[in-house]
């Protein structure tokens, strides 16, 4: 099994990834979740370059000769990373279908650290809290319900555009930052 050199969006299932790692030890797994999410749970031997940092170094990552499998929580951030890397000329890429959750469900080995809320869970918690607070506040100040409508619109836009402004903002909070990703060190490790 090999990763083909086609720029089309391709996915790989957890069982295929296990087989690929056995057959081609050059294969690199690049996890594009936040460092906090990566520290909570990740595939052994994977490298962490959060999506926001990947954007700054996409050409350097695209220059890697090794085949790369991109991983995130569900596959959305990995697909975004794949688009960026394809645009920079990297073709031997796959996205882990279903992300780290699918890997765990399929019985894949993981390294676990301190469990933290995923970015998706944080977005749901913040959005729900804002909606609840604005509805309760609207009992006394009726115009406050507009805030709930704004959050609802933001969530709908997020679903339609497959982006999440709240998630991007939350990713910048100290809670979601682990040790800084030193991209030069990660690239050197991935080349070895």
ZALOMI-439020 format. One line per field, with one value per residue (C-alpha): residue number from 1; x, y, z. Coordinates in steps of 0.1 Angstrom, whole numbers. Each point is the difference from the previous one (the first is absolute). Example, Ala and Ser with C-alpha at 12.3 -4.5 7.8 and 13.67 -1.06 7.14 Angstrom:
BEGIN
num <- c(1,2) $
X <- c(123,14) $
Y <- c(-45,34) $
Z <- c(78,-7) $
***
This chain:
BEGIN
num <- c(1,2,3,4,5,6,7,8,9,10,11,12,13,14,15,16,17,18,19,20,21,22,23,24,25,26,27,28,29,30,31,32,33,34,35,36,37,38,39,40,41,42,43,44,45,46,47,48,49,50,51,52,53,54,55,56,57,58,59,60,61,62,63,64,65,66,67,68,69,70,71,72,73,74,75,76,77,78,79,80,81,82,83,84,85,86,87,88,89,90,91,92,93,94,95,96,97,98,99,100,101,102,103,104,105,106,107,108,109,110,111,112,113,114,115,116,117,118,119,120,121,122,123,124,125,126,127,128,129,130,131,132,133,134,135,136,137,138,139,140,141,142,143,144,145,146,147,148,149,150,151,152,153,154,155,156,157,158,159,160,161,162,163,164,165,166,167,168,169,170,171,172,173,174,175,176,177,178,179,180,181,182,183,184,185,186,187,188,189,190,191,192) $
X <- c(0,14,-13,-5,13,-33,-12,-36,-15,6,-7,14,-18,16,5,17,23,11,9,17,22,12,6,15,19,7,-36,-4,-31,-6,-25,-14,-20,10,29,-24,-21,31,13,-33,1,20,12,35,27,-22,12,-20,-2,-32,-20,6,38,-1,-13,32,23,-20,28,25,-24,-9,37,1,6,-17,-37,-21,-33,-18,-19,-24,-30,-26,18,-11,33,20,-19,7,37,-1,-14,28,27,-14,1,37,7,-1,-19,8,-26,-29,-25,-8,-37,-19,32,14,-34,-2,35,-9,-33,20,22,30,28,0,21,-21,7,-21,-35,-12,-31,3,-4,-34,-12,12,-19,-32,5,7,-28,-25,10,-4,-34,-12,13,-16,-34,0,11,-27,-26,11,15,-19,26,25,-16,17,33,-15,-11,35,16,-26,9,37,-5,-20,26,27,-18,-6,35,18,19,-3,10,-7,22,28,-3,-1,30,21,-9,28,-21,3,37,24,37,8,3,35,-6,36,5,-32,11,35,-15,-24,29,20) $
Y <- c(0,34,35,11,32,15,34,-12,1,-36,-16,-31,-22,-8,-37,11,24,-28,-21,30,7,-37,0,35,12,33,9,30,8,38,10,35,3,25,-9,-5,-24,-19,-3,-14,-29,-7,-28,-13,14,28,36,30,32,18,12,37,-6,-23,29,20,-30,-17,1,-16,-28,-5,-5,-32,-30,-25,-8,18,-9,30,-5,22,-5,-8,6,36,17,-28,6,37,-8,-24,28,24,-26,-11,37,1,-31,-28,-29,-31,8,-17,10,-24,-6,8,14,-11,-12,-25,-11,-7,-17,-23,-10,20,7,34,20,16,30,23,0,34,11,-2,32,-12,-6,34,17,-18,10,37,3,-17,22,31,-10,-10,32,22,-18,3,37,7,-6,34,15,-13,12,-25,-28,15,-13,-36,6,12,-32,-21,18,-5,-37,-3,19,-22,-31,13,14,-28,26,10,35,-9,-31,20,25,-27,-17,31,-2,-11,-31,-12,7,-27,2,21,-18,7,-7,-3,-28,-18,3,-13,-30,-7,0,-26) $
Z <- c(0,-9,0,-36,-14,-9,13,3,35,13,33,17,25,34,-11,-32,19,23,-30,-17,30,-1,-38,-3,31,-18,4,24,20,4,26,-6,32,27,22,29,-19,-12,35,12,-25,-32,-22,11,-23,-14,-3,11,-21,9,-30,7,0,-30,-21,8,-11,-26,-26,23,9,-37,-8,21,-22,24,-4,26,17,15,33,20,22,-28,-33,-7,10,-16,-33,2,6,-30,-22,11,-5,-34,-11,10,-21,25,-16,21,27,16,27,28,-5,32,17,33,12,-29,7,37,-9,-24,29,-11,25,16,24,27,21,21,-14,-11,-18,-38,-19,-13,35,11,-28,10,36,-7,-26,23,29,-20,-13,35,16,-27,3,38,-3,-26,28,14,-32,-30,-25,15,-20,-31,13,0,-36,-9,15,-19,-32,7,5,-32,-19,15,-12,-35,-5,19,19,37,11,36,-2,-15,28,27,-15,9,37,23,10,-36,-2,11,-6,-30,-32,-14,-37,-9,26,-12,-36,8,19,-29,-25,20) $
***
